[in-house]
Amino acid sequence: MKISVSSRPAEELMPLHELYRQEANCQLVKYSFWSRGFLDTYLIEIDGKVAGHGAVANRYDDDKILEFHTLPEHRRHALRMFHALIDRSKATHILAQSNVPLMLRMLHEFATELTAETVLFADAWATQLPSPQGTAFRQRKESAELPLFPHHVEPEGDWLLETNGAIVATGGFLTHYNPPYADLYMEVIESHRLQGFGSYLIQELKKACYAAGKLPAARCDIRDRASRCCLEKAGMLTCGHLVTGRLR
């Protein structure tokens, strides 16, 4: 059996990438790298027949394998195929979502110094959190809007919470991930944190996501306990982690 790995344009490998997306069946955090040209992509063949593909970051997360997939009939050779991908690409690390089984297996087989960076969330149930202090959830106006507070972590969102004539939180959802997923984000002004505004905003953003035909998902830094609790209170549950490892 001969395994060969060759560099190919991302456009040529999109059908294989689509199979990976369908099998993963979850939000793929680095999905936009394919359209933004941030990957070196490789075709993997066995005895001259298409067997799978791989993708290695060439910008932002340089030299990390972000995607590896095999066709079902060749999965028994996955370890050898991944080893060949490492040799050809000269990758030094792997960045795997723990909710993608094949990538998780490669992480544990080939990597050391594992570090969980990010917690990944999926929607689990609908909540009925009351509006704190009579807060109004609404879309941000295009003009004549109330002043926004300084944002230090997240961008200014298209949706907001208004209370007592002031904007105390903004948020939204990003749609450049693999369909049908949308990534929720929000920020609450410091004076109103830990009072239920964040979880209420996430609850309402979930509804806006569904109305737009999207499935809400989210992620946060593994050290950010406040954000994790906020997401969980609004019905989001941990579905995986983003884990980095150094390839042996």
N, C-alpha and C positions, 0 to 999 in steps of 0.2 A: 504494500500500500504506500502510495506517494502522496504526501500532503504538500501543497504549494500555496503560498500567500503572495498576492500581487497587489500593488497599489492601483486603485481605480477611482474615477471621479464619483463624488457623492451621488450625483444624479443617476448614474448607472446602477447604484446599489439601493436605490429607494424602494424597489419591490421587496428586497430582503429586509430592509429596515421596517417596512410596513408589517411584515410577518412578526418581527420582534415586538413591535408596538401592540399588535393584536394579542400576542401570547402574554405579554406583561399585564395588560388589562388594568393599568393604573396610571396615575400621573407620572410622567417621566421628566425629572427636573431639568435635564440638559437637552431636552428635545429640540429647542430652537437652534442649537449648535449646528444642526444639519443644514438649515437654510441660511445661516449666517457665515458659513465657510470657516468654522472654528475647528474642523476635524480633518484628520488624515484618515481616509477610509480604505479598507482592504477587502478583497475577495479571497475566500478560502476555498480551495478545490481539493478533491481527493481523486486521484487517478484521472485528472482532467475533467471531472464533473463538479458542478457547483455544490458546495457542502455547507457554506455559511459565510459570515462576514464579521468584521470587527471595525471599531472606530476609536481613534486615539486623539485626544485633544491637542491642538497645536497652538492654542491661545486660551488663556484662562484655564487653569488646570493642565498646564503643559505636560506632555508625556505620560498622561494617565489614560488607561484604557477605560472608556466610558460605556462601550457597548460591545457585546459579543453574543453571537447567536448561531445556532446550527440548524439545518433542516432536520426534521425528526428522524429520518432514516440514517443520519450520520451522528446522532447524539452520543452513541456509545463511544465515539472517538473524540469527544469534546475536550478531554484533557490534553490529548496530543495536538489537537487543532489550536487550542489556546497557547500551548507552548510554542508552536510554530508562529503564531501571531506575535508573541513577545519577541522571538528571535528576529522577525522581519521588521517590526516597527521600532525596536529598541526602546519600548516603553519601560518606564521605571516604576510606575505605580498603577494601581487600579482604583477607580472610584465606583462603588457599587451601591445600588439600592437593595436593601435587604429584602424587599418585597418582590424582587425579580429573581426567582429561584436559581436559574443557571448562573447569573452573575454572582449570586451569593456563594454558590458552590466553588466558582473559580477564585473568589476572594479567599475562602478558607483553604483551598488547595495550594495556592501559589503565593500568598501574601503573608507578611509579618507586620508587626507594629501597627495593628489595626486601631483606627481612631474614628469613633462615631462623632460626626460633626453636626448633623441636622436631624431633627425629628420630622417625619412625614405624617400627615393626617388625611383621613378620608371622612366623609360625612357618615354618621352612624344613625342618628335619629333627629326628629324635629323637636325643638324645645318650645316652651311657652313662657319665656322670661318676660317679666313685666318691664315696661318702660321706666327707667330710673328717673325719679323727680319730674315726671311728666315730659320727658325728652321726646322731641320729634325727630324721626328718621326721614330724610328726604334727599333728593338729588341736589347736587351743587348747581347753583344758577350760573348762567354764562356771563351775566353782568349784574351790577348792583348787589353783589354778595356781601355778607358780613365779613369782617376781617378774619383771616385764618391765623391760627397760632403757629409758631415756628416748628417745623417738622425736622427731627434729628435722625430718625431711623428709616421711616417709610416715606414714599412720595405722597404728595397731597392727593387725596382720593376724590373720586367723582360722586361719592355719597358721604353724608355727614350726619352728625347728631347735633341738634340745636336745643339749648336749654337756657331759659331766662335771657333770651336775646343774644346769646353768645354761642359760637361753634366750639364744642368741647372735644370732638373726635371726627376724624375723617377716615375713609377706607374705600376699597374697591376690589376688583378682581382682574387679574391679568389673563389674557386669552391666547398668548403665544405658545402655550404648552400643547401637548398632543390632544386633539379633540377626543371626547367632549369636555375635557377638564378645564377648570379655571382656578387660578391660585389666589386665595383671599389674602388681603393685607389690610392693616389698619394701624392708626396711631391715636392715642388719647392724650390730651393735654395733661401735663404732670399733676396739676391741682385736682384732677378728677379721676386719677387712676385708683384701682383697687376698690371701686365703688359700684361695679357692675356695668359700667358704660361699654367697656370693651366686649364683653360677652354678648350684651344686647346688640351691639353693632354687628358682630359676627353672625348672630342669629338672623338679623334682617338682611345682611349681605347674602347669606345662603338663599333666602327667598328670591332675591334679585337675580342670583345666578340661575336658579331653576327657571325663572320667568324668561331668561335669555337663552334657554336651551342648553345650559352648561351644568356640569357636575362640579360642585364645590370641593376643593382640596386646599391644603395649606401646609406650611412648613415653618419651623422656627429653630433657632439655635438650641442645641441640646442643653445649654446652661441657662436658658431663659425660662425659669420655672413659672414666672408670672404669665407669660404668653401661653405656655402649655396649659396651665389651669384655665385660662380664659377660653381657649379653643375647646377644651373638654367640657366646660360648663355650657357651651353653646352647641353641644352635640357632636363635636368632632372627636374621633378616636385615633390613636396612634396606629398606623398601618405599616410602618417600616422606619428605617434609618438610612441616612446617607453615610457610607463608611469608606474611608480611605485606607489603603494598605500599601506597603512597599513590596514590590515584587522580588522574590528570591532570585 
